Amino acid sequence: VRIVVGALSRWCRTSGLDPKQVFVWQCALCNNQFRVQERRSRGEWESFRTFKHMFERRMDHTKRILSLMAPWDSPKNLSRIWCVFEIYMALQRGHQFEVILPDEEDDKFQHALETSGMQPIWDLFGKVDIQQADAAAEADKHNILRLVDSNLGSQNFSDYSAKCEEVNAAVVHRLQRWFVKLAVDSISVRRSQGRQIPLEAFDNVAWLLSTVRDDEESWEQTTKMYGFAVQAAEDSRSTNTEAYASVLTKYAAHLSRNNDAIARDICLNKAGEILRRIQATDTVTFAEYLQASALRQRSVGAYDHQCQLLEEARGVLVHNNLKNTPTYASVLRYLNQCYGYQNRTFRERREIFEEAKTTWENIGCKYSMGYAGLLMDMAMAVYRSRDQRAAEWFEMARKIYVRLGATQSAEYASLVQKIGRHRVYHDRHRDGLECFQEVHGIHRNVRLTKTRYHAALLADLASCQMVLKDAKSQSTFKQARNLVNELQNSEENGSAEYATLGRLREKLQRLQNNGGRQGPPPTTPQSGDAHGDPVRSASDDELDRPVPRMLRRRGVLSWLCGRSNEPVLPGNRRRSCLQCCFSGSGCMSGLSRWGRRSVPPAGESSQQSPPTGCGCSATRACACACCALGLLCMLHP
């Protein structure tokens, strides 16, 4: 009772309401609980229809719902199915929905804002699951779940349900908005009162803003929050501290996502100087600085240097026994990506992937953006090999974004675009088209329509439309070309961005020449897309033509090539030599499009990649022998 009364009193005070004029209906107090308990003691239960009718009538009459969050990081009401369902119904009916906190819980939230950070919020979002929520009467739970999704089986209500996930996402999304408002308001009030605010508080609020929301307003608020942090550090003369270096490092990451390379480099250089000056090179902050520096190297194509920095960051965390931290899992994810840029095999990357996956799970972050991103990375690493795990990892990542209410973010758009490419690769062009159209809508909402990522999306969309004989394909191709031209004219000739746009232009030309079918893949690793996606950038992630199963057999041909049963093609594509011949690569001629396009990986000389058609190191005589024995290759298991 004390918690409820305290929360209501605080809400009246902060809302400027007179408690004597406010009337609250609470089911636990207004429903006759003695009568309910008496009937239960006799083995009788109030019908579900009675309770449903009662709460709907009250909700529609008041049109204002208050949800009590206590404790703030693990509220009891989110574990009760009636409460979750009532929140969802209030949102669906357009009623005013507010979250309230008692004073002691607000104090705990403010303390977390200044110290431990906002990770408990993500843990909270992962716990919102209407199918796993409790009910006093099992029959009530079954009835509510049937109301949400009538197709759920009567025996097992834990089966996956898209409609139940929609409920979870709606509730989480509303809670996210409330947490962001609570955090921003806290900083605004304290600044207006002239109170000193720890740098960690600015840092945590900025992280919350950039992670939960992905629109222009949130970008501006995040930038403003980092500006407040820098100003506060200068005013308090605390610019020579680890906390200030941490703020600069994360500010640099924010600027990098906003394509402000000059300001990013200034922040990173200053953060590095501070950390070395105060000898804080064995801390989590220094590891985060190394990770941010590694991502800067990736943006200019310096993959070897990127890998060195990530290995150094990993060593710092291992040396200080900080392996069970989100920073360590994040470093492993980017290291795994770096291995992809270096064209290492999935077998070499699997160990890093498994360690990163285990780390996320051990620290309870299975419902985090980082974990979803890791799953997406590994799906990208194997999806060309028709590995069934690719579809599973893509779907797992998508469910996490849905659960977190992050389906209107640039990261989610990147994921759905890759899922679309995966479906196109498996000749599911209509399914792929649906994904690309969904991404198109997200790009409009988050204002990405003037970026190369949108140009890459238009290329994918036009390719699908052309294969499906859609009349809109030529118009989409034209939009993509015009956008690429516009973006390339604004870039400096010779820059990494200019080169990426040039490759995208070539891709568009190939697509038109091939009737929408994807041509040969690029032979050099690219710089990655806007959100750290692996292996290829959003504008250069080519899709190979599906190859008949018979031609994917590996046998005598591969043995003759001397490549351990797997000859290596440019861009780390693996297929039998006979497959190269049948797909138009032409091992025998050595003058085919594959041979002409072969470019050695970064750091290798051209002599290391002889100009054979498939790009492998076999001699031309060996390739001819392979073609002569082609029948054996096809029949070999």
N, C-alpha and C positions, 0 to 999 in steps of 0.2 A: 504494500500500500504506500509506503514511504517513497519508493522509487517512482510509482505512477503519479502520486501527488506532486512530487518534486519536478518531474518532467513537465506536467501540465502547467505548474506555476511558472516555470522558466519560459515555456512557450507563450503564455499570456504576457509575461513581462517583455520578452523580445519582440512580440507582435503588437505591443501597445494596446492590449485588450484588458478590460476590467474583469477579473476572475468572477465577480459577483454576477456578471451578465453573460457568462459563458456556460453553456450546458453541454455535457458530454455523455454520449450513450456508449457504454462498454458492456459487451455481451456477458462477460463473466460476472458482472454485477447486476445487470438488468434482467437476464434470464434467470428463472428460479432454479438455482443449482441444487437446492434441497430436494425439489421435486424430481430433478434429473437423477440424483443419487439414489433416491428411494426406488425409482423404477428400475435402475440398474441392479439394485440389491435383490429385486424380484426376478432378475433375468430379462427385464424389458428395457427397450431402448427407444429414445425419442427418434422419430423417423427423420431421415435425411431431408425430406421435403419440408418438414416443419422448420428446421434450422435455416435451410436455404431461403425459404420464403421470408423468414424474419430478418435475416441480415440484408437481403436485397431491398426489402421495403425500407429499412432504416437508412441504408446507404443512399437510396434514391431520394429520400426525404431530406437528409442533412447535406448531401452533395459535397461533403468535406470529410476526409479520412486522415486520421493521425496514426502514424506507426511508431511505436516506442522501440528505440534501439538500445538495449541494455543486456549484456555489456556491448560497447560500441563495436568491438572487433569480433563478437560472436553472439549476436542477439538471439534470444530464445524464440522469438516469433517466426524467424526464417526457417526454423526446424519443424514448424507445425503446418500441416497441409491446409488447414482452414485459413490461417493467416496469409500464407502465400497466395492462395486462391482469391482471398478478399482483396489483396493488393492488386492482383491482376485484373479482377473485375472492376475495381475503381478506375484503373488506368484505361480499360476498354470503354467504360461508360463516360469517360471524360470528366470525372469528378476531380475536385481539387485534392491532391495527395501531398501530405507533408510528413517529414520525419522529425521526431522530437527526441531530445536527449536530456537526462537528468544532469544536474550540475557536476556531480562527481565523475560521470562518464565523459562529459565535455573536457574536464581537466585532464583525464587520461588521454583523450585524443590529442589535446594540445601538447602533452608531454611526448607522445609518440611522434608528433609532427617535428619536434625539435631534437629528437634523439634517434630512435630506432628506425624511423622511416615508415613508408606506407605499404610495405609488403603484406601486413595483416589484412589490408583491404582486398588484395587479390586472393588471399586465402579465403576470405569471406565470400567473395563472388563465386569461387569454386564450390562452395557448400550449398548454394541455392539450387535445389533440385526437388521439384514438386513430387517426383516419383519416389524419392527417398525420404520425404518428410513424414512425420509421425501423425497419428490421429488416435484419439481415445477409443473410438469405435472403428474397427477395421472396415466395417460396411461403409462408413462415411468416406474413408479413403478411396474405396472402390468406386463409389458413386461420383466423387469429385473427378477422379481420373477418367471415368466414362464421359462426364460432361466435357472435359477438355478434349479427349480423343475417343470417340466411340468405337474405333477399330482396335483398341488395346484388348489383348486377350484376357479372358476372365480368370485364367489360372496364373498368369505371370504378368504382373503390372510393371515389371522392371524392364520389359522389352523396349528397345529404342523407339521413341515417338517424336516426330518432328514438331507436332503440335505442343507437346510438353516442353520441348526445348524452346519453342516460341514463348511460352509462359515464363520460363526461367530467364530468357534473354530480356523480356520486357521488364521484369522485376529488377534484374541486375542493372539494366540501362538507367532506370529511374534512380536507383541507389547511387550509381556513379555520378549522376548529375548533382545529387544532394551532397556527396562527399566533396566534390570539387567546389561547390558553392560554400560549404562550411569552411574548407581550408582557405579559400581566397578571402572570404569575409573576415576570417581570423587575422590574416596578415593586414588587411585594410584597416581594421579597427585598431590594432596595436600601433600601426604607423601613424594613424590620425591622432592617437593619444601620446605620440612621441616616445613610446616604450622601445627599449632595445630588443631586437629580434635576432636570435642566433642565425648564423648563415645556413645551418642545416635546415631550418624551417623554410627559408626561401627555396633551397635546393629541392626539398621534398615536395613543396607545392608545385614548383615548376615541373618536376617529374610527373606528378599526378595529372597536371594539365595536359602535358604532351602525350601521355600514355592513354588516358581515358577518352580524350576528345581529339578529333582530327579535322578541324576546320580553321578558317582564317582567323576567327575570333580567338580560338585557343592558342594559335601561333602567336598572335599579338600579345595575349596575356602572358604566355610563357616567356617571350622576349622581355616584356616589361618586368616580370618577376626576377629574371636574372639581372636585369639592370638595377633593380632595387638591391639585390644582394651585393653587387659590385660597389654601389654607392654606400651601403651600410658598412662594408669592409673598409672602405677608404675613410669614412667618417670616424670609425672606431679604431683606426690605425692597426687593423688586423690583417693587412695584406701579405704578411709573411708567415702564414699559417697553412697547415694541411687542409683545413676546412675551406679556405679561400681557393687553394689549388684545385680542390674537388669541384667547387662551383665553376671555376674556369674550364675544367675538363668537360663537364657536362654541358656547359654553355657552348663549348666548341662542337660537341656532338649535335646540339640543337641547330647551330648555324650551318653545320655540314648538311643536315637534312633540308635546310632551306637554301642550299647551293650558294652560300656566302663563304667562298673558300678563303678570301683574304682575312676576314675577321676571325674565321676558324683558326687559321694558322697563328694569328697573333695571340689568341687565347691559349692555344696548346703550347706555344713556345714559352709564354709567361708561366704557365702551370709547371712545365718541366724545370724551368729555372728555380722556381720556389721550392719544389720538392727536393731538388739536388742541394740547394743552399741550406735547407734545414735538415738535410740528411734523412729524409723520409722515403728512401728508395726501397724499403722492405715492407711497405704498407699496401693495403687494398687500394688506396687512392693512387699510388704509383702504378699498380697493375692496370687500373682503369685508364690512367694517362697513356700507358704503353698501348693499350687496346685502341684508344682513340687515335693515337699516332699511326697505328697499323692500318686503320681504316683510311686515314689520309693517304698513306702510301698506295693503297689499293686504288684510290681514285685516279692516280696517275699511272697505274699499270706496273708499279714496282712490287711484284708479287714476292720475290725472294726476300726483300727487305721487310715486307709485311709479315712474312712467316717468321723471320728472326725476332721481330718485336713481339709477336704473339707467343713465341716460345719463351722469350724472356719474361713476359707477364705471367705465363704459366709457372715458370720456375720460382718467381717471387712468391706466388700464392702457395705453392707446394712447400717451399722452404719455411714459410711462416704458419704451416698447418691450417691453411684457409681453403681447403679443397671443398668443404661443404658450404659454399657460399654461391649466391647468384652470379657474382663476378666471375668465379672460376668456370661455372657452366657456360657463361657467355663467351669467355675467352676460348673455351673448347669449341664452341659452335663456329666462331670466326676462323679458328685454326682449321677446322674441318672444311670450311669454305675455301680457305687458302690452298689446301691440298687439291681441291677441285680445280682451282685456277692453274695449278701446276700439273694438271692432267694425270694425277695419281689415280690408281684403280680404286674401285669401291672396297676391295679387300683391305687395302692399305688404310682407308678412311674409316672402316667399320669400328676399329678399336676406339678411335676418338669419339665417334658417334655414340657408342655404347656407354662410354664413361660420362659423356655430357648428359645423356638421357638418364642414366642412373643418378647423377648429381641433382638434376632438376627434381626427380622423384623423391630423393632422400630428404630434400629440404622443403618438401610439400608444395612445390610449384608446378604441379601438373596442369594447372589452369592458368598459365602465364603466357604472355606474348613470346617470350624467349623459347619456351618449350614448343609452342606451336611452330615457331620459325625453324627450330631444329628438325622437326618432323618434315616440314616442307623441304628443307635442304636435302635430306636424305632421299625423299621421294624423287627430287630432281636428279639425284645422282644415279638412280637405277631405272627410271621410267622408260628409257629407250630400250632396255633389255627385256621388256615385257614382264618384268618382275611384278608379281601380284602385290608385293609389299608396297609398291609405289602408290597404288590406289588406296590401300589401307592407311598409309601415313598421310596422304592428302586429306582423306576423310576425317581422320583424327584431328588434324590441324584445323580443319574447317569447323568441326564441332566445338573446339576450344574458343575460336573467335566468336561463334554464335553464343556460347555460354557467357562469354565476357561482355556481350553486347557491343562488340567492336566490328560490326558488319558494315559500318560506314567509315572505314579507315583506309588509308593508302596501303597498309600492309595486307589487309584482307583482300583488297582489289588485286594486289600482286599474286596472292595465293590463288584466287579464283581464276585469274588469267592463266596460271600454270596448270591448273586442273583442266581448263579448256584445251590447252595445248596437248595435254596427256590424252584427252579423249579424241582429239583430232588425229593424233598419232596412231590410235587404235581404230581409225576409220569411223568414229562416232561424230561425224561433222555437225549434225543437228544439236547434239548435246554440247559440243564445243561452242557452237554459235550462241546457245543460251547463256553459257558462262561469259562469253565476250560481251554480250549485250548487258549482262548484269554489271560487269566491270565498267562499261561505258556510263551507266547511270551513276555509279559511285564516283567516277572521275569528275562528273559534273558537280556532284554534291560537295566534294572536297577540293574543287578548283584545280584539277590537274590537267585540264584540257589544253593547256598551252605548254606542255612538256613533252620530252621525247618518249616518255612512258606512254603517253596517250597516242603518240604517233605509232609506236610499236603495237599498241592495242588495235589501232585502225588497220594496220597491216594484217594482223591476225584475223580481224573481222572481215576484211575484204577477201582474204584467202578463202575463208569458209563460205562466204557468200558466192564466190565464183565457182567453187566446187559444187555447191547446191543450186547453181543456175539462178541465183537471186539477181533481179534486175538492179538492185542497189549497189552491186559490187564495184562498178566503174566509178560511181559517185564517191564511194568510200575510199577507193584507191586515190582519187583526185584529192580528197581531203588530207589523206596521209602524206602525199607528195608535197602539197602546199605547206603543211605544217612543218615538214622536215626542211623545206627550203627556207621558211621563215626563221626557224630556230638556227639553222646553219649560218644564215646571214648575220645573226646576232652574236656568233661565237668567233673567237680569234682563230685564224687559220693555223693549223698545226697543234691545237690544243687537243686533249684527250676527248673532250666532249664533241669537238668538231669531227674527230676521226670516227667516233661512235655513230654520229649522225650520218657520216658518209657510208658506213657499213649498212645502216638502215636503208639508205637510199638504194644501195645495191640489192638488198633483200627485196625491196618493192619491185625492182626491175625483174628479178628472177621470178618472183611470184606471177607477174603478168606474163612473162615468157612461157611459164610452165602451166598456165591455166589455173593458177591458184594453188598448185601443189608445191610443197616446199622443196627447194633445191638442195645442193650439197651444203653441209654445215661449214661454218668458218673454221679455219685451221689454227687460229691462235686464241688463247684464253682472253676473255674480255674482262671489263672492269667491274661487272656486277651492277645490279639495278639500284634504284633510289633507296631501297630498304634493306640492303645487305643480302639479297638473294644469291644463291650459289651458282657456280659453274659458268653461267652465261648472263649477260645483261638482259634486261627486259626487251631491248631492241634488237638483240642479236641471237637469241636462243632459238636456233633453227630446228625444224622438225624434219627428220628423215622420212623418206617414203617407207611405209610398211613393207617388209620383205616376206615372200612366201616361206612357210615353215620349212619346206624341203630344202630351201637354199640356205637356211641358217645352220645346217648340220656342219660340224667341224670334223675333219678326218685327215686323209692322206695329204690333201692340199696344204692344210695348215702345217703339217709336219714338214713338208718339203720347204716351206717358207722359213723353217728354223725359228719359229716364234712361239714355242711351247704351246702349240695347239690354238693360239690366239694371235694372229697377225695384228699389229697395231696400225690403225689408220689415223690420219690427221685429226686433231680434236678429240683423241682418245676414243674414237668409234671402233668397235671390234666386230669383225665379221670374217667369214671365210673368203679366200681369194676368189673362189668361184662366184661367190655372191657379188664381189666387185665387178666381175665380168658381166654377170646377168643384169646388174643394176645400171650398166652403162659407164662404169668407171674405166674399164678396159686396161687390166694389168699388162696385157701383151704389148700394147702400143707405146705405153710410157708417155704418150702425148695427149692423153685425155683431159677432160676438165678437172678430174681429181689431181692428175699430175701437174697441170698448169697452176692449180690453186694451192699446191702444197707449200706451206711456209713453216720453217722449223720453229719449235717453241722458243719462248724468250730465253736467252742465255745460251743457245746452241747455234753452231755454225751451219751454214747451208750444206756443207759436205756430209753432215750427219743424216741427211734425209735424201737418199738417191731419188731421182725423178722417175720412179716407177709409178704406174697408174694408181695403185691403191695407197701409196705413201708408205708401205712397209719397207723393211731393209733388205728384202729378198732381191736377188739379181734378176735381170730380165730373162735370162735363160731358165731360172727356176720358175718364173711366172709362166713361161711357155710350157714347161713340163706340167705345171699345175693344170693348165687348160687341157692338155692332152689326157690327163687322168681325171677329168671332171666327173665322169660317171661314178667313179669310186667315192668321190667326196659326197655326192648326193646320197648314195646308198649307205654310207657308213653311219652307224648310230650316234 
